[in-house]
């Protein structure tokens, strides 16, 4: 490891926002995942290639299945993401001025919440 490179660290996830990220110059859209964490006030983002092929698609599918989803398109993901389990932490490493997400800590015993559960938690 270079002396200027920071060690990876775990960041506690306080919330997640999912949105469609429009591809540029003819590229396919992606599912943008913004993780609000305890290490900075700006979200740490990951772009999942839900509608791509190869390794990128496999990585997106692995994340979606791990959080309790079954989506195969961005539209399906946006419809079901409120029911997905939230990762408790993400392992990140500083990469220039941005953070690179190395892995997700998704507890196996976490309850996948319903839309009503989310509403109830917001309303108290």
N, C-alpha and C positions, 0 to 999 in steps of 0.2 A: 504494500500500500504506500502511496506517495505521502510524504510528510504533510502536504497541504490538503490531503483528502480526509474527510471526516469519517469516523466509524459509523456504521449503520446504527440506528436507534429506533426504539418502539415509540410510536405516538398514539396516545389514547384518542379514539374517535368519539367526538361529541355529537356528530350528526353527519348526514350524507344528503347530497342533492344530486339527482340524476336528470340529465337533459340530453336532447339530440344536439350533436355537434355537426354542422353542415360541412361536408367535404369540399375542398377547393379544387379547382382545375380538373374536374371530372372524377375526383376521388370519391369513394363511398363515404357516407355518413358514418359516424361512430356514436357510441353511447358515452357521454362524458359523466364521470363520477367525481364529484367534488367532496372531499373529506374535510370536515371541520375538525381540527385537532387541538391538542394542548400545547403544541410547539410553535405555532404562529397564528396570527389573526386572519391571514388569507387562507383559503382552502388549498389543499394539496390535491391535484387532479390526476386522474387516470382516464385514458380513452380506450374503451373496450370496442373491439372490431367485431361486433355481433353479426354483421352481414357480409363479412369478408370470407376468405378461405384460408386453408393451411393453418400454420401455427397461431396466427393472430386470432382466427375464429376459435380454435381449440382453447386458447387462453381465456377468451370471453366466455365460452361455454362453461369452462371450469369454474369461473367466478360465479356465474349465474346459478349453476347447480349447487355450489357450496352455500349460497345465501338462501336457498330454497326456491329458486325460480325454475321456470321451464321455457322461457322465451327463446325464440329463434330469430326474431326481428327486433329492431329498435322500438317499433310501435308496440309490440307485445311487451317488451321490457318496461316501457313507460307506463303501461296499463297495470302491470303486476308489481312494480318495484316497491310500492307502499306496503306490500306484504312480505318483502324480503327481510331476512335477519340482517342486522347491522354488524359488521366486524367490530370487535371490541377494541382492536388496535391494528395499526398498520406499521410494518417495518420500512423505514425510509432511510435514504442516504442523500446528502446534499450533492447535487450534480450541477456545478456552476452556480447560477442564481436560483435554480429550481430544485425541487425535491423529487427523487425517483422512488417510486413505491416498489419495494422488493418482495414483500409478501403481506398476506392478510391473516389476522388471527380471528377466526370465526368459531366461537365456541360451539361444540357439537350439541350441547344440551340447551342451546338458546331456543326460545319459543319464537316461531315465526308469527309475527303479529298481523292482525287483520286491520283493514282500513278503520273500522270502528275503534279498535284498540288505540290507533294513532290519534284519532279525534279525541277520545277520552283522555289521553295523556296530555294533549294540548289544552283541553278545557279544564283539566284538573279534576 
